[in-house]
Structure formats: structure tokens, C-alpha cells
Amino acid sequence: MVSQDKTLAPRRRADARRNVDALIEAARTVFATSGVDAPAKEITDLAGVGVGTLYRHFPQRSDLVKAVVESGIDAVADAGPALSAGHAPAEALIRWIHRFTELLATKRGLASALHSGDPAFEGLPDYFLQRLGPTLAALLDAAVADGTVRDDIGAEDLLHAITSLCRPVPGRGPEHNQRIVAVLVDGLRRGGRAVIEP
């Protein structure tokens, strides 16, 4: 006979995972509108959980900020295979770059926290490269193989180039960065004009 504790454990884990996902999504929304110092209750109200649940999963604000950033990186990394399956190689690459630039735009509101010197964020640059590098490499290799993209730039260099082009410009919003990245994408293609669509 299976004990009640053993049958409840998977349900508790699933509930905990749902709570974590809801908190991360709520935090992403709240950070975008109210900044990373927004009251915890604003986040928990949106997530539909109690403040105790927030602190049980994310004892420090930096833990939550890190989780939001990592979850955004994961979503962009995981989009690669679906884009490859649904689009020609060059189009998949362009759409992925568009998603990547959107990710960088969302980090603007987190910049002060990420550059605060908090040790919680020390591993994020490595996580960024480990998750996004292979995805971009696969998309880039496919586009090079079918002859639509030049073959003299690597994935890591391209990640750094796009990241540099997406730095905030005083008085300009993310749409400015999207336009500049579109110029870079034009330069990647062997012919024709790149059009970045949402």
C-alpha cells in the first residue's frame, strides 16, 4: 500500500513549481512597470500567492531577479528548435535574433540590480553564453549551410555584437536598438534585405 505522504509528494512538487512559475512571471511584469524595488505584495498579489510563499522560494530579492533573468534566457534558448522547425534557416535566425533583442530590452529595467555587485548575479554571464550560444550556433550553422548567411562570424561574436547594439541610448527606446540590429542582420545575409517581424 502506498503511503499518503508518497502520493501527496508529487502533487506538492507540482504546486510548488506552479507557484514558482507564477511568481517569476508576476515579477517580470511588476519589474517592467514598477522596477525591481517594487513591494513584494504587488508581486504576490499578481501571482495569486502569499508573501510567505514568495520568501520561501526566493529569500532575497536578488534570488527573484536572477530567476527572472534566467527564465527569460531559457525561453529565448528554447525557442530555437521551434523556429528551425517552422521556418527556413535564415528566417528562423532572424526571428530568433528579434526575440533575443526583446530579451535584452527587458533587462533594461533590471540593469541597476544586475550591476549592483551582488554575488547572486556573478554566474549570469556564463549562464547567458551556455544557454544562448549553442542555440544561436545551430541557427547560424543552418543558415550558413543553405547559403543565405555569410560564414565568417561565429555565434559568440554575434551574441556580443547584438548585446552591444542593444545598450540603452539616451532618449531612445528599444525600437531604436531593433532598427540598428536589423542593419547588422542585413550585413549577415548574402543577398536581399532582412526584415525583422515579431
Buried (B, 14 or more C-beta within 10 A) or exposed (E): EEEEEEEEEEEEEEEEEEBBEBBBBBBBBBBBEEEBEBEBEBBBBBBEBEEEBBBEBBEEBBBBBBBBBBBBBEEBBEBBEEBBEEBEBBBBBBBBBBBBBBBBBBBBBBEEBBEEEBEBBEEBEEBBBEBBBEBBBBBBBBBBEEEBBEEEBBBEEBBEBBBEBBEBEEEEEBEBBBEBBBEBBEEBBEEEEBEBEE
